[in-house]
Amino acid sequence: MILSDIDFEAITQGRHSAPHQVLGMHRLADGGVVVRALLPLAKGVVVVPVHET
């Protein structure tokens, strides 16, 4: 699931009415998972799984 331009702009401008619906970990329809975070000053980000499936 790709983040829409509308959601991106609203999140980055601080005017999204429900940012937790976009940011964080979300299960996809195909069983996968997407993780989104807003970390503008980060040099890198790593997602560490709690357990393997």
Secondary structure, 3 states (H helix, E strand, C coil): CCCCHHHHHHHHCCCCCCHHHCCEEEECCCCCEEEECCCCCCCCCCCCCCCCC
